[in-house]
């Protein structure tokens, strides 16, 4: 899952470490469990993004995608949900956190 996540690919990644940033490509559906990313995990126009039990040293901006699941993760920077089409309040999607 390092670098770019290819268009439309479904990928399930288990214990993994990346020293850079991860950019999720348009229409991709990655699932990452117990990964360690030094930089950011960035997704724009993705179909779904799932992080579970992972550590992200940077930020996680999830913009204009369908859905995202963030569960039991440690994110050092900011978590941003913006203009996603999944369930929730589109003006303030992190309000319940």
Secondary structure by P-SEA (a helix, b strand, c coil): ccccccccbbbbbccccccbbbbbcccbbbbbcbbbbccccccccccbbbbccbbbcbbbbbccccccccccccccccccccccccccccccccccc
